[in-house]
Amino acid sequence: MFENIDTDRGQVGIGTLIVFIAMVLVAAIAAGVLVNTAGFLQATAEDAGQESVDKVTNRMDVVSTHGIVSDAGSELTVDSLNLTVRLAAGSGSVSLESSTINYVSGSTARNLVYNNETAPDGTLLNVSESQTGSARGLNSTEFTAYPLEDDNDASFPVLNSQADRYEIVINTSVVEETTGGLSTGDSVELELTSRSGGSTQVILTMPQQLAGKQNNDPVPL
């Protein structure tokens, strides 16, 4: 009788061991899945967080603005908008080549992209409709720029230092597709957006009085 009892107990112990091992294996597999999922979620959260930070910080600040006067014949107008830009505080590098400018006036709305068009002598084209060679170069969906200060590292057109200062130039005559560009009292809303989504808005109003100004004279905006 005792031999039969011992045999039965041995069979029950082996079955319990098999079930225990199976449970351990299942738990190990589940733990591995959970660890992998947690790692994936952490990486995704870090990427999303970094993108959110970049969208807020990686942008340009507009330091100053001015326009260039053009004599359209019947009246004086502003046919060039010039914006001096630098990196915003805490911003990483911003490339003009991958940045866009949303241009909205009373009669025109366009999305402008960068084009570094230059004449054979190295001067910018389409800076002012009154300048020689301005019929070539940029089209109505482009802006151009040139460096004022480049921190001696030749990074243009990439802003990579707080000391960098670039001049963005928008030819309103070309963008508006008119002869003279913007008249006195006209307003333009510009939104400068970097590749990471950081944006800067600026509203420019053309001076009410251009009397006394001459062709190619700068005017503050």
C-alpha positions in Angstrom: 0.0 0.0 0.0 2.8 2.4 0.9 4.6 1.7 -2.3 1.5 2.8 -4.3 1.2 6.0 -2.2 4.9 6.9 -2.9 4.4 6.3 -6.6 1.4 8.6 -6.7 3.2 11.3 -4.8 6.1 11.1 -7.3 3.8 11.6 -10.3 2.1 14.6 -8.7 5.5 16.3 -7.9 6.7 16.0 -11.5 3.4 17.5 -12.9 3.7 20.4 -10.5 7.3 21.0 -11.5 6.3 21.0 -15.2 3.5 23.5 -14.5 5.9 25.7 -12.5 8.5 25.7 -15.2 5.8 26.6 -17.8 4.7 29.5 -15.6 8.2 30.8 -15.3 8.7 30.7 -19.0 5.5 32.5 -19.7 6.3 35.1 -17.1 9.8 35.6 -18.6 8.3 36.0 -22.1 5.8 38.5 -20.8 8.4 40.4 -18.9 10.5 40.6 -22.0 7.6 42.0 -24.0 6.9 44.5 -21.3 10.5 45.6 -21.1 10.7 46.0 -24.9 7.4 47.9 -24.9 8.5 50.2 -22.1 11.8 50.9 -24.0 9.9 51.7 -27.2 7.5 54.0 -25.3 10.4 55.8 -23.6 12.2 56.4 -26.8 9.1 57.6 -28.5 8.4 60.0 -25.6 11.9 61.3 -25.7 11.7 62.0 -29.4 8.3 63.7 -29.0 9.6 65.7 -26.1 12.7 66.8 -28.1 10.5 67.7 -31.1 8.3 69.8 -28.9 11.3 71.6 -27.4 12.8 72.2 -30.9 9.5 73.6 -32.1 9.5 76.2 -29.3 13.2 77.1 -29.2 14.6 76.5 -32.7 13.6 79.7 -34.3 14.8 83.1 -35.5 14.5 86.5 -33.8 13.9 89.5 -36.0 16.4 92.2 -34.9 15.4 95.0 -37.2 13.4 95.7 -40.4 13.5 98.3 -43.1 12.2 98.7 -46.7 13.7 100.0 -49.9 12.0 102.8 -51.7 11.2 102.4 -55.4 10.0 105.1 -57.8 7.2 103.4 -59.7 6.6 106.5 -61.8 3.2 107.6 -60.4 4.1 107.2 -56.8 6.9 106.1 -54.4 6.5 102.5 -53.1 8.4 99.9 -51.1 9.5 97.1 -53.3 11.9 95.3 -50.9 11.5 94.1 -47.3 14.7 93.6 -45.4 14.8 91.7 -42.1 17.9 91.3 -40.0 17.6 88.0 -38.1 19.5 86.0 -35.5 19.0 82.9 -33.4 16.4 83.1 -30.7 17.7 82.6 -27.1 18.4 78.9 -26.5 17.9 77.9 -30.1 19.9 75.3 -31.9 21.1 75.9 -35.5 18.6 77.1 -38.0 19.1 76.8 -41.8 17.5 79.3 -44.1 17.6 76.7 -46.8 15.0 74.6 -44.9 13.1 77.5 -43.5 9.9 79.1 -45.0 8.3 82.5 -44.8 4.5 82.8 -45.0 3.7 86.1 -46.6 0.3 87.6 -46.3 -0.7 91.1 -47.5 -4.0 92.7 -48.3 -4.0 91.1 -51.8 -1.5 88.3 -51.7 -0.8 85.1 -49.7 2.3 83.1 -50.5 4.7 80.6 -48.9 8.2 81.7 -49.7 11.3 79.4 -49.8 15.0 80.3 -49.8 16.9 80.8 -53.1 20.4 82.3 -53.0 20.3 83.8 -56.5 23.3 85.9 -57.3 24.6 87.8 -60.3 28.0 86.9 -61.9 29.6 89.6 -59.9 28.2 88.1 -56.7 25.6 90.7 -56.0 22.1 89.7 -55.1 19.4 89.6 -57.8 15.8 90.7 -57.3 16.7 92.7 -54.2 15.0 95.8 -55.7 13.0 96.1 -58.9 14.9 99.3 -59.7 18.3 97.7 -59.5 20.2 96.4 -62.6 19.5 92.8 -63.4 16.5 92.5 -61.1 14.4 91.0 -63.9 16.3 87.7 -63.4 16.7 85.5 -60.4 13.9 85.0 -57.8 10.3 84.2 -58.6 7.2 85.1 -56.7 7.6 82.2 -54.2 11.2 82.8 -53.1 13.2 85.0 -50.8 16.9 85.5 -50.6 19.5 86.5 -47.9 23.1 87.5 -47.3 25.3 87.5 -44.2 25.9 90.6 -42.2 28.0 88.8 -39.5 28.9 85.1 -39.8 31.1 84.6 -36.7 34.1 83.8 -38.9 33.0 80.2 -39.6 31.4 80.6 -43.0 28.3 78.8 -41.9 25.9 80.9 -44.1 23.0 80.2 -44.8 22.9 78.3 -41.4 22.5 80.4 -38.2 24.7 78.5 -35.7 25.8 81.2 -33.3 24.2 84.0 -31.4 26.7 86.3 -33.1 25.4 85.5 -36.6 23.3 88.2 -38.3 21.7 87.5 -41.7 19.7 89.9 -43.8 16.6 88.3 -45.3 15.3 90.1 -48.5 11.8 89.8 -49.9 11.2 91.5 -53.2 7.6 92.7 -52.9 7.4 93.7 -56.5 8.0 90.1 -57.5 5.9 88.5 -54.7 3.0 90.8 -55.3 3.5 90.6 -59.1 3.1 94.4 -59.4 5.2 97.1 -60.8 5.9 99.0 -57.6 5.4 96.6 -54.7 3.7 97.9 -51.6 2.1 101.4 -51.3 2.0 103.6 -48.3 -0.2 102.3 -45.5 -0.1 98.7 -46.8 0.6 96.0 -44.2 2.3 92.6 -44.5 2.2 89.8 -42.0 5.3 87.5 -42.1 5.7 84.2 -40.3 9.3 82.8 -40.4 9.2 79.0 -39.7 12.3 76.8 -39.2 12.5 73.2 -40.2 11.6 72.0 -36.7 8.5 74.1 -36.7 9.7 77.0 -34.6 8.0 80.2 -35.8 8.3 84.0 -35.5 5.7 86.4 -36.5 6.2 90.0 -37.6 3.8 92.6 -39.0 5.2 95.4 -41.2 3.3 98.5 -42.1 4.5 100.7 -45.0 5.2 104.3 -44.0 2.4 106.8 -44.5 4.8 109.4 -45.9 7.5 108.6 -48.4 7.7 112.2 -49.7 11.3 113.4 -49.9 12.6 109.9 -50.3 14.5 108.9 -53.4 14.9 105.6 -55.4 16.7 102.9 -53.3 16.5 104.9 -50.1 15.9 102.8 -46.9 12.9 103.5 -44.7 12.3 102.0 -41.2 9.3 99.7 -40.9 
